[in-house]
Amino acid sequence: MHDTPDPGDRGDAVCVVGAGASGLAAIKSLREQGFAVDCYERETSVGGAWNWRHDRSPIYSGTHLISSRPLTEFPDFPMPDTWPDYPHHSKVLEYLERYAKHFRLDQDIWFGMEVSSAVPAGDGKWDVTIRSTGGGSSRVQRYAAIVVANGHNWSPAAFEAPGDFTGQVIHASAYKDPARLRGRKVLVVGGGNTGCDIAVEAAQQATRVWHSTRRGYWLAPKYVFGRPADQVNDRLLRWGLPLRLRQWLYRRTVKLTSGDLTRYGLAEPDHRPYESHPIVNSQLPYYLGHGTIEPVPDVERYDGASVILTDGTKIEPDLVITATGYRPRFDFLAPELLDTDEDGRPDLHLHAFARRHPTLAVIGLLQPDSGVFPLAHWQSVAVARWLRLRVTDPERAAAVQQKESTRPVQSWSRRRVIPTQRHWFEVDHVDYLRSVEGLLNEMGSVR
Amino acid sequence: MKSDLVRFEDWTDPVPPAAREVVSRLPEDDIGHPPLLFVPGTSSPSFAEHWLGHAAGRGFSSYALSPRPGGDLRAQVHDTVQVAASLPRQAVLIGHGLGALVVARALGRYPARAAVLTAPVLSGWAVARAFSLFSRPVLPAPAGDPPVLVAGSPDDRAVKRKALDRAAAGYGGAPLLFPGMGHDLMLEEGWEEPIDAILDWLEKQLPMPGH
């Protein structure tokens, strides 16, 4: 740096936003490609969403993985093989902390600093404004590229219902401890993994539990035939069974394991298996069978102490927990940089590469049918390789970009999913990884 | 289609855990050197006799993994990566004989800080017999592109000079040679010379604090 006239110009260094799992993977890959890296993390420790100490963490005390260990770990840094199939969130944090320490990633992380804006500065460079999380003065630094890994499970999607409610309403992000449910009448809104988990915890603690879902989902158990369900599913993929056959097998397997859930009053799924994000919960059917969870339809409105449901039923919970998910947010980037549409969905090549800004990439903006870490790892490898190729062989880089731009979206993003707010970045892990591998091969080396 | 990203075998049939035997010799002060993980082959003599203590004396935390009894190549690679990932910092992998094949395969799965293949047995009858493999094992591109050194003796009767050259060329280098020695570099008279040369090479390859 001593020969750069401007102290704010970091030369060829790359800026990484966030030190969660995706940011850590990005730092590691960029470094392997020889880049200097400055990573900014608004919290004072690594782990992002998986660090329950972070005020934006969506973790509740009972959170366990819903994908099994082999389908969740980084491909080049396995979790200990003595760990359980579905480790607790505290183990996942321990794993990320060990990953950061093992590869000395913390040397490149500036803790307690957040990025408040990033604007193109010409020639592929970025002017990044950084300030300390607690406020205070800010500074601008210039980087050769910016890799965004700010997570997508921290900004709660609001649940709107007309009317006034005299009871308490909280978003699932504010739910941490089952003690909060003890002795209360609880309505859980939302049929995703979090909604189902909280409904089960409520069944163990609350005096009465209603679980409101908008549609019927395919509820997979955590184990089938004595193996983690995702491992069994990947065996079908390994055998190359066509989607229709897998859908048929899925229906059969769910019938034989979870059973017919409409018997308990749940709605029939309005879509085929594999057309929505996998919901994995073995305990929900158990508590439905005990009658401790009462399935109910969508909420229509609040009315004083009551909640009116779409079938006209009136219930009187004293706590409503809305497990209505999260929205990705990139407040520090102008929407057009990521080609973000009016619903807040960026349009990125492989959900990672900005189409008009070759030195801007996003890591981990995916909802796969596996853990995210393996995909974030290979995205990071591809982004780092790409940034290196731009420097060493611009002609080839241009050819790769040309070829990649013709790749149809259907080849790497899910072909057919239900049209909801959350499903636009749903990917099939096998198809997705094959597409990233295609890009890596284009660039000349899989490393 | 053979894929390096889609790892069905690891996902659907993970190697079951086993008790792993790891002996270690640690230096008195941590001077910032990366840890060394020694991986012997099934018929290699122990690294613990001389090399482990010697490397610790030069400031390297040194660990040696015993091969899992009855473990196939995949299980041994798995154990190597598991132990490497359990060390506090990014490790250097050092294999001997068939253990060098295990290391060469583990390099595709774990981004080692560096790797050393001593008297490497990477193909042929010994491999076929030890692992019931009847095709030449494929050596993956090392993850993270670490420096890789091949070391051996031109007078080794088990691993000929030509095999050393070929192995080294695969990693874009030439072998480091210790004439007059046999296959078991870590046990024979003059065992200090190869381990010192390997540690010198490591110190030169890796920028370390205090050097």
Interface residues (C-beta under 8 A of the other chain):
Chain A: K28 E32 R69 P70 L71 P75 D76 F77 P78 P80 D81 T82 K101 H102 F103 R104 D230 Q231 V232 D234 R235 L237 R238 S370 W378 V430 L433 R434 V436 E437 L440 S445 V446 R447
Chain B: S3 D4 L5 V6 R7 F8 D10 W11 T12 P14 V15 P16 P17 H78 V81 Q82 A85 S86 L87 P88 R89 Q90 R109 Y110 P111 A141 P142 A143 G144 D145
